């Protein structure tokens, strides 16, 4: 893990929440902002291992999405540091609209045209009746930039979601937002982002060796 930050920089551990039953279903079901399940037993184990791994880091603040799965993950990480998670509304998971709680296989068969458009360019053609990736990027990046600017000289944790993290990471990797879905984000995977001289830089992505 990186050393303590200098006074002019902030280090953020950006983490995807622990697994829910929908995440580990076969096939997995799409889980956006309209469903708010708790962590599964597997997810709670992931969270415990992540909290233990980060317990010796000099974490000063913990933030999370308002979704239950993110709050449960952030709460466990915050405990060893004597902190309480703070909510950031703009990093809520993407609105998957009419595709909530459905599998990609079923969607591809029942809505082949909308599915094909989404797969071709999800930055423009979003989830039916929901958001596209450009819309997620427009709300997530400014919120994270402002947060890190407020915490110069500190280490912080942000617990968010699969699509939210992927979109931000695509930006930091200078990839087209349409390619964000190709970035892996395992449940409780840790990304390390450094904010220095007014910009964010990705130091590592989806570390899961602690799991």
Buried (B, 14 or more C-beta within 10 A) or exposed (E): BEEEBEEEBBBBBBBBBBBBBBBEEEEBBBBBBBBBBEBBEBBBBBBBBBBEBBEEBEBBBBBBBBBBBBBBBBBBBBBBBEBEBBBBEBBBBBBBBEBBBBBBEBBBEEBEEBBEBBEEBBBBBBBBEBBBBBBBBBBBBEBBBEBBEEBBEBBBBBBBBBBBBBBBBBBBEEBEBBBBBEBEBBBBBBBBBBBBEEEBEBEEBBBBEBB
